[in-house]
Amino acid sequence: MNKYQIILDEERLNRLENPFFMRYANGEEIDFDSEGIGFMLSRRIQEVPGFLKNALEERGETAEYCGIIMGPMTDGDDLIWLDEGLVDVYVMDTRTIITYKEFYELSLQIAEKALEAMTVFQLKGKGKVDDKWEDDIRKYIPLLKEKLALYI
């Protein structure tokens, strides 16, 4: 089981167009000032399919001072910055290193919670998401499960 749990938050949806909040699976709050893992949830709800596509293609992503780097990452032949099978999720100087397994578990949670948010918060009826958005996420869920099975 992943040590992180994604939950829905209507206030965040209204304020940031992002319905996700993360805590530790045991219910404790995460100190996002000391962990970079929050970047996993930093996109608007409309951007979730793009994130899932990148995850499946094992492509990292970067924004101004934050991002996701998927290992291995080396500097030439000598220096290893990030080992194979690890993912670095960072915001400025805060980093969280997780395994590919944890990364795909979180990506799957994001996909499933996005569909739940669509229903609970009536996002299609409000014009926040459309049929293509839903179809893309539904298409990615079994692919994420296949990817996750490689690391179990």
C-alpha positions in Angstrom: 0.0 0.0 0.0 1.2 3.5 -0.8 2.1 5.7 2.1 0.2 8.6 0.5 -3.6 9.0 0.2 -5.3 11.3 -2.2 -8.6 12.8 -1.0 -11.1 15.1 -2.6 -11.5 18.7 -1.4 -14.3 20.9 -2.7 -12.8 24.1 -1.3 -9.5 23.5 -3.3 -11.6 22.8 -6.4 -13.4 26.1 -6.1 -10.3 28.1 -5.3 -7.7 26.4 -7.6 -9.6 24.2 -10.0 -7.9 21.3 -8.4 -10.0 18.9 -6.2 -7.1 16.9 -4.8 -5.4 17.0 -1.4 -2.8 14.5 -0.2 -2.0 13.2 3.3 -0.2 10.2 4.6 -2.2 7.0 4.4 -2.3 6.9 8.3 -4.2 10.2 8.2 -1.4 12.4 9.3 -0.8 15.8 7.5 2.1 16.1 5.1 4.5 19.0 5.7 4.8 20.2 2.1 7.6 22.6 3.2 9.8 19.6 3.7 8.4 17.2 1.0 8.2 17.8 -2.7 5.5 15.2 -3.2 2.8 17.9 -3.4 3.8 18.6 -7.0 2.0 15.3 -8.0 -1.2 17.2 -7.4 -0.3 20.6 -8.6 -2.2 20.6 -11.9 -5.7 21.8 -12.6 -8.4 19.1 -13.0 -8.4 19.6 -16.8 -4.7 18.8 -17.0 -5.0 15.3 -15.4 -5.1 13.4 -18.7 -1.9 15.0 -19.9 -0.2 14.1 -16.6 -1.3 10.5 -16.9 -0.1 10.2 -20.5 3.3 11.5 -19.4 3.4 9.0 -16.5 2.6 6.1 -18.8 5.3 7.2 -21.2 7.8 7.5 -18.3 8.4 11.1 -19.2 9.0 13.5 -16.3 7.7 17.0 -16.3 9.0 20.3 -15.1 7.6 23.6 -14.3 9.5 26.7 -13.2 11.0 25.4 -10.0 9.4 22.0 -9.6 9.0 18.8 -11.4 9.2 15.0 -11.7 12.3 13.2 -12.8 12.2 9.5 -13.6 15.4 7.6 -13.1 17.9 6.7 -14.2 19.5 10.1 -14.5 23.2 10.2 -15.1 25.9 12.8 -15.8 27.9 11.1 -18.6 29.2 7.7 -17.6 30.4 8.5 -14.0 27.9 10.3 -11.8 24.5 8.9 -11.0 22.0 11.5 -10.0 19.0 9.2 -9.7 19.0 5.4 -9.8 16.9 3.3 -12.1 13.4 2.6 -10.6 13.3 5.9 -8.6 11.3 9.0 -9.2 12.3 12.4 -7.8 9.3 14.7 -7.1 10.5 18.2 -6.2 9.4 21.7 -5.5 12.3 24.2 -5.2 14.6 22.6 -2.6 12.2 20.1 -1.2 12.4 16.6 -2.7 10.7 13.4 -2.2 12.2 10.2 -3.7 9.7 7.5 -4.4 9.9 4.2 -6.3 8.3 3.6 -9.7 5.7 1.4 -7.8 4.7 4.3 -5.5 4.7 6.7 -8.5 2.3 4.5 -10.5 0.1 3.8 -7.4 -0.2 7.6 -6.9 -0.9 8.1 -10.6 -3.6 5.5 -10.5 -5.1 7.2 -7.4 -5.1 10.5 -9.3 -6.9 8.9 -12.2 -9.6 7.2 -10.0 -10.1 10.3 -7.9 -10.4 12.5 -11.0 -13.3 10.3 -12.2 -14.8 10.4 -8.7 -14.5 14.2 -8.6 -16.2 14.4 -12.0 -19.3 12.7 -10.5 -19.2 14.1 -6.9 -18.7 17.7 -8.0 -20.7 17.4 -11.3 -17.7 18.7 -13.3 -19.2 17.8 -16.7 -22.4 19.6 -16.0 -20.4 22.7 -15.0 -18.3 22.5 -18.1 -15.1 21.9 -16.3 -14.4 18.6 -18.1 -15.9 17.0 -21.2 -16.4 13.5 -22.7 -12.9 13.3 -24.2 -11.4 14.1 -20.7 -13.4 11.3 -19.2 -12.6 8.9 -22.1 -8.9 9.6 -21.8 -8.8 8.9 -18.1 -10.9 5.7 -18.5 -8.5 4.6 -21.2 -5.4 5.3 -19.0 -6.6 3.4 -15.9 -6.1 -0.1 -17.2 -2.8 1.0 -18.7 -1.7 2.3 -15.3 -2.7 -0.9 -13.7 -0.5 -2.8 -16.2 2.4 -0.5 -15.6 2.0 -0.9 -11.8 1.9 -4.7 -12.2 5.5 -4.5 -13.5 6.7 -3.2 -10.2 4.7 -5.4 -7.7 
